Amino acid sequence: MTHNTAAGPIPKSLPCTEEILSYEFQYEDDVSEAVECPPEIHFTIPEGFEIRRARYGIGIYTTKFIPKNDYMFTAYYIPIHDKQLKVKEITDRGDIIEIDTSTHFLNAGNGTYLLDPCAALINHSCDANANNIDEIIGMKVTRRSSYYAVRDIQPNEEITINYLLAVYEAPPNLHPIDPCECGSPKCFGSMRGFKNLPESAKQALLPYTLLHVRVAHFMDKQKKVDKKLDQN
């Protein structure tokens, strides 16, 4: 399979209030489109980035200065049938990396994982230098996700994102490294998902979460309100 990282502008973010529950979003997650996990995926690394050895095996590094808020690249996630498999990624520069579905793919539920070969190599940090947001066309949340710098990033820095912004409640097998070992002074101590963070951390991170995390958070809050009303 050949896969190329897409390019495009950073999509606008959405309100981080209960207002989002009034939107009738459609998700581009038709499991009928899922394909069998290929043994090899060939892809092109975005210009200005390269793969290097990192603290957790392999990581994505920048070879250029990236100013805060600058767009980096857009990942396009392909749906893969839910199987515990190892996949060989081969880049246009001759890198060969072995990844597996349990730690490098996004668990989309409904029997599928989502994979973008470049995004799969971005490691976690609780004090990440990058983030990603959903691409939304009309009322449809696509499988595209744009990555941008949340602070100035220097040449030769590893690109990291905060996995807690993309996972509401992690399945037991999603992250074998728990508690978190990112080593940041701002470490939250766990990679078990946004739901399990202290309330103060949730409020600080909420504006930067992906849409499905934000919706799940407000739905949980609404359930607690409804439960209190039922008890009265």
N, C-alpha and C positions, 0 to 999 in steps of 0.2 A: 504494500500500500504506500502511495506517495501522498504527503500532506504538506501544504504550505501555510505558513502563518499569514493571516489576513492583515490588511492595513486599513486605517480609518480614524476618524476623529474620536475624541473621548465623548461618549454620550452623556447627556445631562443626568444628574442624580435626581432622586425622588425624595419627597418629604419623609422625614423620620418620625412622623406622628401617626396617630390612629387613622388619619385621613387615608392612608394607603389601603386600608381595609375596604374602602368604598370603591376602589378601582376593580374592574372586572378583567384582570390580567389573564392572558392565555400563555401557556408555556410551550415552547417548541421542544417537547420531550416525547414525541410519538415513538413508543418502543418498537413499533412495526418497522421503523427505519434502522434499528440496531443491527449491526453486522457482527459476524464472528470475529473474535479477536485475532488479528493477523500475526504471524510469527515475526514479521519484520515491518517496520514503518520507516520510510525515507522522508526526510523533511529538511527544509532550509532554515538555518538560524537567522533571525533578523539582523540586519546590518548594525554594527556597533556592539554586538554581544558575542560571547563565546562560552563554551563549556569548559569548566576546570574542576579539578579536585577540590572538594569543600569539606567542612567539618562532618557533614552527613553524607559522605561518599562523593556525589556529583552535584554541581550547582551551576547556575547561570551568572556570569560576570559581565559587567559593562567594560568596554574598552574606551569609552568616551565620558565626558562630563555631561550629566543630565540635570538640568535645573529643576527645582521644585515645581510640581504640577505639570511637567512636560510629559506628553504622550510617549510611550515606549513601543508597544506593539499590541495587536489584538489577537487573542487566542480564539480559535474556532473549534469547539468541542464536538467530537464525533461520538455517537452512542455505540457502545460495545456491549455485547451480551455478558451478563454477570457470571464470570468464571474466574477462578483463582489461577491465573496464567502469568507466565513471564513473557515479555515482549522485547525484541531487540530493536533499538532505535539506531538508525544510521543517518548521520547528517551529511549535508552537501560538502562538508570540510573533512570528511573521513572519520569523524568520531563514531565509535560504536559503544552504546550504553545499553545495559540490560535493566529493564524496569519490570514491576509486577503490579497486578491489579489491586492488591490489598493496600498498597502505600502510595502509589503514584497516580491513581485514577480517582476522579470524583465519583462518589457513590450517589447515583441519582434515584435509587429506589426503583420500584417497578421492574426489577430484574435487569437493570442496566447500570453500567459505569459510563462516565464521560471522559474522553481523552483528548488533550491537545499535547503533542509530543514535546513542545518547547515549555509550555506552562507546567507540565508534569515534573520538570526538573527544578522548579523554583522552590527553595527551602523556606521553612518557617522561622520567624522571629517575632517575639512579643513586642519588639521595638523595630518593626519592619521599615524599610526605606521605600517600599512601593505598595500599591494597592490595586485592586481591579474592581470595575463596576460593570453591571449588566448592560448589554445593548438592547434597547427597547424600541421597536418600530410599531407605531400605533399603540395598540394594547397588547402586543405580543412580545414576550420576553424571549429573545433568541438565544441560541447556543454560543453567541459571540460574547466575549468579555474583554474589555480594554484595560490595559495595564498602564499606570502612570506613576511618576515619582511623588512621594509625599514629603520629601525634603530633597535638598541638593545631594546628588550622588556623585562621588568622585570616580575617576577612572580606576579600574582594577578592583572596585568594590563588588561584593556578591549582591545580587538582587534577591531580596527576601520579601515575603508577604506574611501577614498574620492570618494563619489558618482559622483562628477563632471568628474572623469576620465572614467566613464562608460556610461554616458548619454550625448548625444550631445545636444539635445533640449528636455526638459522634457514636456510631456503632462500636461495640467492644473491640472489634478487630481492625478499626480504621487506622489508628495510630499506635504502632507498637512502642513508640517512645513516649511514655507517660509515667510519672510527671514530666513536664516540659524540661528540656535541657538546653534551651537556646542560649543561656548564659547572660542574658541581658539584665541589667539592674532593674528593668521594668517588667521582668518576667511575671506572668500571672500564675505560674506553677502547674498548670494543667493544659492538656490539649483535648479535653473531653467535650469541647464545644461551648458556644456562647451562652447557652442555657445555664451552665454550671458555674458561671462567673459570679463574683460578688456584685451586688446591685450597683455600687459605685463604679465598678469597671464597665458594667453594661451601659450605664448612662454616658460614660466617656467614649465608648466605642460604637454605640448605636448609629450615629450618623454615617459611619464608614462601612457598615455591613452590607452584604448583598441583599437583594430584595426578598428572597425567600426566608432569610434569617430574620429580617425586620418584621415580615408578616407573621412568622411563627411566634416571635416575641410578643407582639401586640395581641395575638390570638390567645396566648397563655395568660396575659394580663386580664383579658376579657373573661376568660373562664373562671379566674379567681374572683372577679367581681360578681359574676353570675352565681357562683357557689355561695358567696356571702349573702346575696339576696335571697337565695333559696333557703338558707338557714334561719333567716329572720322571719 
